[in-house]
Amino acid sequence: MLKIRKDGSGFTIVELIITMLVGGVLVGSTHIILMSQVHLSEQARDLVIVNAYAENKIESLRSIGFAGLTNGTTSIASDLPSELKSPRSGTLQISAYSTAIKKADISITYNDQGKSRTYSYTTYVGELGVGQY
């Protein structure tokens, strides 16, 4: 049951300060949790975008086939999804792994909350077809 003071006085200054401190801690903690969640969501979204792009690029390389792949390094920065934050860059490097196998390395770098993130992907394309080394 709520106890009402008969002398008509309100809360003491100490009670008000403690209440404000507890409220500040709760608001600050909530803010930190929400900002962490936003950052993690953006990281996950970017990773999904990078993986989807790399998988599509790898499938297109496999569709070209062994004979259509030329050794060398190519910039794929202009092909990268615009959803990735700038500065973003990417390279595709085709090299001879052996006489019947070519190695394709994709490297994608983008800005993640002021930090540079780089993901690398590798696939092999055989002269006899995918998985036929």
Backbone torsions as a table, in degrees:
resi	resn	phi	psi	omega
1	MET	NA	141.5	-177.4
2	LEU	-74.8	130.6	-178.6
3	LYS	-98.7	122.1	-179.4
4	ILE	-100.4	133.4	179.3
5	ARG	-78.1	136.4	-178.1
6	LYS	-84.0	-19.8	-176.7
7	ASP	-82.0	-4.4	175.2
8	GLY	78.9	6.5	-179.7
9	SER	-82.6	156.2	179.5
10	GLY	-93.3	-153.1	178.7
11	PHE	-76.5	152.2	177.6
12	THR	-78.9	163.7	179.9
13	ILE	-62.7	-34.4	179.0
14	VAL	-65.3	-43.5	178.8
15	GLU	-63.2	-40.6	179.2
16	LEU	-66.3	-41.7	179.3
17	ILE	-65.1	-43.8	178.8
18	ILE	-62.5	-42.3	178.3
19	THR	-62.5	-41.3	179.5
20	MET	-67.4	-39.1	178.1
21	LEU	-64.5	-45.5	179.1
22	VAL	-63.5	-42.9	177.5
23	GLY	-62.3	-41.9	178.3
24	GLY	-63.2	-41.7	177.8
25	VAL	-63.5	-42.2	179.4
26	LEU	-64.8	-44.2	179.2
27	VAL	-65.9	-43.8	178.8
28	GLY	-62.2	-42.7	179.0
29	SER	-64.4	-42.0	178.5
30	THR	-62.6	-41.5	179.0
31	HIS	-62.5	-45.4	179.8
32	ILE	-62.2	-43.5	179.6
33	ILE	-63.0	-44.8	-179.4
34	LEU	-65.6	-41.8	179.8
35	MET	-66.5	-37.2	176.3
36	SER	-64.1	-41.1	179.1
37	GLN	-64.0	-42.0	178.2
38	VAL	-62.4	-44.9	-179.8
39	HIS	-62.7	-44.5	179.5
40	LEU	-65.0	-37.2	178.0
41	SER	-64.7	-41.7	178.6
42	GLU	-66.1	-39.9	177.7
43	GLN	-62.2	-44.3	-179.4
44	ALA	-65.0	-41.6	178.8
45	ARG	-61.3	-46.6	179.7
46	ASP	-62.1	-40.6	179.6
47	LEU	-64.2	-40.9	177.4
48	VAL	-63.2	-42.3	179.9
49	ILE	-63.6	-45.7	-179.7
50	VAL	-63.8	-44.6	-179.9
51	ASN	-63.7	-42.7	179.6
52	ALA	-63.0	-43.0	178.7
53	TYR	-62.1	-47.5	-178.0
54	ALA	-62.9	-41.7	178.9
55	GLU	-62.7	-42.3	178.3
56	ASN	-64.2	-41.3	179.8
57	LYS	-64.9	-42.9	179.5
58	ILE	-64.1	-42.3	178.2
59	GLU	-63.6	-37.5	177.9
60	SER	-67.0	-36.0	176.9
61	LEU	-65.8	-40.9	178.9
62	ARG	-66.7	-33.3	178.0
63	SER	-68.3	-34.1	177.5
64	ILE	-64.1	-40.9	178.2
65	GLY	90.6	167.3	-176.2
66	PHE	-56.3	-48.9	-174.6
67	ALA	-66.9	-26.7	-177.8
68	GLY	-86.4	-8.1	-179.0
69	LEU	-89.1	127.1	179.9
70	THR	-105.8	132.5	178.7
71	ASN	-62.3	141.5	177.4
72	GLY	142.3	177.5	-179.3
73	THR	-113.3	134.2	-178.9
74	THR	-128.0	139.5	174.7
75	SER	-80.2	132.0	176.9
76	ILE	-115.4	18.9	-176.6
77	ALA	-59.9	-37.7	-178.0
78	SER	-72.6	-18.6	179.5
79	ASP	-88.9	-14.0	-175.6
80	LEU	-64.3	147.2	179.7
81	PRO	-60.6	138.9	-178.4
82	SER	-69.4	-14.9	178.8
83	GLU	-68.2	-22.5	176.7
84	LEU	-74.6	135.1	-176.3
85	LYS	-71.8	142.8	177.2
86	SER	-76.4	154.0	-4.1
87	PRO	-76.4	137.8	177.9
88	ARG	-128.9	146.6	179.5
89	SER	-150.4	162.4	179.2
90	GLY	-160.0	148.5	176.9
91	THR	-133.8	150.1	173.9
92	LEU	-122.5	121.5	-179.7
93	GLN	-119.2	122.1	175.8
94	ILE	-105.6	129.6	178.6
95	SER	-140.9	159.1	178.7
96	ALA	-83.0	115.1	177.4
97	TYR	-80.7	-39.1	172.9
98	SER	-155.2	-173.8	-177.2
99	THR	-67.0	-24.9	-177.1
100	ALA	-115.1	5.5	-177.2
101	ILE	-134.9	134.5	173.2
102	LYS	-112.6	143.1	-179.2
103	LYS	-107.1	131.8	177.6
104	ALA	-117.5	120.5	178.2
105	ASP	-111.2	126.8	175.9
106	ILE	-113.6	129.4	177.2
107	SER	-125.0	126.0	-178.0
108	ILE	-125.1	128.1	178.8
109	THR	-124.4	137.0	178.1
110	TYR	-149.9	168.9	-177.7
111	ASN	-86.6	127.0	177.2
112	ASP	-126.8	96.8	178.7
113	GLN	54.4	42.9	178.3
114	GLY	88.1	-8.6	177.8
115	LYS	-105.4	148.9	178.5
116	SER	-90.0	123.7	177.5
117	ARG	-109.8	136.0	178.7
118	THR	-128.0	131.4	175.5
119	TYR	-122.2	139.1	-179.4
120	SER	-122.5	141.0	180.0
121	TYR	-132.1	144.0	-179.9
122	THR	-134.2	139.5	173.3
123	THR	-142.1	163.2	-179.9
124	TYR	-124.2	138.0	176.8
125	VAL	-121.4	121.2	-178.3
126	GLY	-92.9	157.9	179.5
127	GLU	-64.1	-31.4	-179.3
128	LEU	-87.9	-1.7	179.7
129	GLY	119.4	179.6	-177.5
130	VAL	-64.5	128.0	177.3
131	GLY	74.0	4.5	-178.0
132	GLN	-110.4	76.6	-178.2
133	TYR	-88.0	NA	NA
